[in-house]
Amino acid sequence: MSDPVAVTLRLYGRSRRSYDVDNYFKAVGDLLQGSVLVDDCQIQRLEVQRGEIVKGGAAWITVESWTDPPVSFPGDLGPPA
């Protein structure tokens, strides 16, 4: 796949021990590159969620086609300066 994508990563910890979700995504991005994606720079939207605790831990990865949503700004403020 070489088009822009949106990736959702749901992490299921193996214990209640705290962990940084951003550290896990780097490994998943590297895994996707060359297997599902040509390059991880194709990722336009990234969502990372914590799931419930499961024995052994797990990760669920969803890769979807991405199209830029229309841009709108509240009121007449326009884009940020």
N, C-alpha and C positions, 0 to 999 in steps of 0.2 A: 504494500500500500504506500503510495507516495503523496496522497492528498492530505490536507490539514485534518487533524483529528481532535476529538475530545476524549480524555482518558479519565475513568473513575477507578479508584483503587480503594477497596474496602479491606481493612486489616482486622483480623481476628486474633487477638493476643492469646498466648498460652497461659497467662497468669494475670493478675491484677497489677503487676509491676509496671511502673510508668515507662513509656518509651516515646521517642520523638518520631512522629509520623513522616516528617520531611526526610529523615535519613533513609527510610524504606523506599520512598519513591525513586531516589537516584538509582538504586539497584534494579528496580522494575523498569525504569526508563532505559537503562543499559541492556536489560534482557529483551525488551521489545525492539530495540534497534538491531536491524539485521535479520530479525525473524518475522516480525509483523510490520515494522516500520522501516523505511529506508534510513531515516535519521530521526533522532528524538526531537529535533527542532521542529518537526511537523506538529507537535503537540501545541494546540492553541488554547485549550482549556484543560485544567487539571483539577480534579476534586478528590480529596482524600478523606475517608471516613473511618472512624473506629467502629468495629463490630463487637459483638459479645465475645466472651472468653470461650475458646474451644480447645480441647485436648490437642496438644502439639502445635497449636497456632495454625493460621491459614491466611491466604490473601485471595481476593476475588478481583479480577481485572476486567474492565469493560472498555473496549476501544470502539468509538463511533465516528462516523463522518462528521466534519465540522463545517458549518457555513457561518459567516459573520452575522450576528444579529444586528438589526437596525439600531443605530445609536440615538438615544433620546436623552435630553437633559431636563431636570425639573424646572418648571416655569420658563422664563426667558433668560436664564443665566448663561446659556451657551456653554461651550467647552471650557474646562479649566485653563487658566492662563499659564 
